[in-house]
């Protein structure tokens, strides 16, 4: 330890943030975090005032995902801290590196049911990768460094640091000499490389199953190279979209509940699944016992706990995907399999020749996808529009498609787009939302207004909670319970109230011009797209059903 | 009623003596579908290492729990004492 100038805990926080390259944070002030906001006043870190702590957490998630870095958010004690929880849970489910700083009542008041006191440390256990509560000023610097290291080490995740007000105000007289805080816990078993190579060379119908771990491992190039050199047909999870070049002739699209018919049939028929950064999520597998029933499995992952968690594997290759996957690259003799699946992709290609004048949501999203500039970042909320975006838009990198995969959190899209746009000011950012989802964090339109953030919003409006309505129609005898949103506000007027340019379209003939107008507009823009409320997302694998028994319409 | 076979295991967990490490272990154990039948925790004040001995039961394989506890930041290691593994049947 060396002597240094006297700092407070709050000013030390900003020094550490800057040591970790943090330029932007998202937050909302309050009583127990006032010393930190006072120190912010003198800091070079740029703070974005969100209008709800959940918005701040999702903006931090969007920032992290779009830029491949750590997102940071602040909240005060009590309700401020609890409002972060959904965002942290979302970050945990999708393995996103976020550091959340919460103010806490002074240590002397802790445990006394003080005003705005909640045990956020206890509440954080189930929704963070790790958490700290700092009760000794001499621990603060080390803890803050550890928070960043843990967020990024191995499988990424959110870390919460709870700092009581007296610790924020306490004098720091000593700084750490050298940063070496985290023990190296990574003790991975030897990889089954030779076994995997043997499985691969004997496979006649292999499939590459690509998940969100690819983007987080910064291994997009390696996975694309592997797919190209082996010629292996590939499928993607929701969170893996963008990892495989969508123009690869052997890429079959998304698998799972709303996956393509070809992807699901191919997986069901394959004799080998090469799984990269994916976890056999229930939305992917359908009925687990009948998922890829004839396949051997090679599983690449950074997280030991994902191996054999839901599906027994034949070869496990743990650790850095970027270094490990090239070890398996080999020439495969699978031309019959490739041709069969290419033909199937042609036979089962999406169709956009929807009858009538009503706007067909898949077609409008394809139009946006076709017209948007390269490297556009798309965020979504959750529901039908999310699945249509996944099915009908093309992404050239996983960091260009930000969607709440594991948690499925409505309200994600708008604040995540704000975070993405802050991290990538020169790229177009479009939030694809629904009329149900956008109301979950609609207050963030005020954040867009305040900072003139040029986010575009494509609002797919069916005046319903569409996905729930679809399930009620299909699986609950059409008993529509609390899914009608026909009393929505006037979204154009609402956006206009936040000085955001907005337009409503209701007919197919209006789509092209409206999308172009939105994309050409320099500032924020909301395009409300009115669609038929009876439209469903197809195909659909019903619950507890094998993926090749999908419904394609009713 | 279906008979469910619960396998009983004894875990020996070594952990840094950090805040809420015990709560973290308990939370993970419950969430991952294991019943806690008994536990004992002691701290070596010389090296600040806690040794937690825990008996758990579940129909799920113990490796699922071991891997999840091992992921906790403050955990140094988890061992399964196979000598104490037993089966018991419950009606559900």
Interface residues (C-beta under 8 A of the other chain):
Chain A: X121 X122 X125 X126 X129 X130 X132 X133 X150 X185 X303 X304 X305 X307 X308 X309
Chain B: X19 X20 X23 X24 X27 X31 X63 X64 X67 X68 X70 X71 X72 X73
